[in-house]
């Protein structure tokens, strides 16, 4: 059993036109995963060095 469409053909065309006009699109830069990896690794490395220096200063290491 097939259901009747809730929108008329004219309404469907108007919806399709609205979606394809670009109103809802955003130009984005391409995703650069390697840069994200480098930034994350750098932050972890700096925090590791800071924790090492604090451990040396307090006398745990």
Phi, psi and omega in degrees: 000125180263139177270149175287142176296143182282338178251148177286169180297322179296318178294321178297321178294320178295319178296315179298320178296317180296318181293324184272358181287341181096003179297324183265006181260148179233129176284124181236153175286154179293147180290128180245091183294325182293322177295318176300318178299315181296317179296315179297315180297321179297316179296316179296320180295316180295317178296324177295317178296318178298316180294324177296315180295321177295319178296320177294318183294321181282332178107012177283338182248000000 
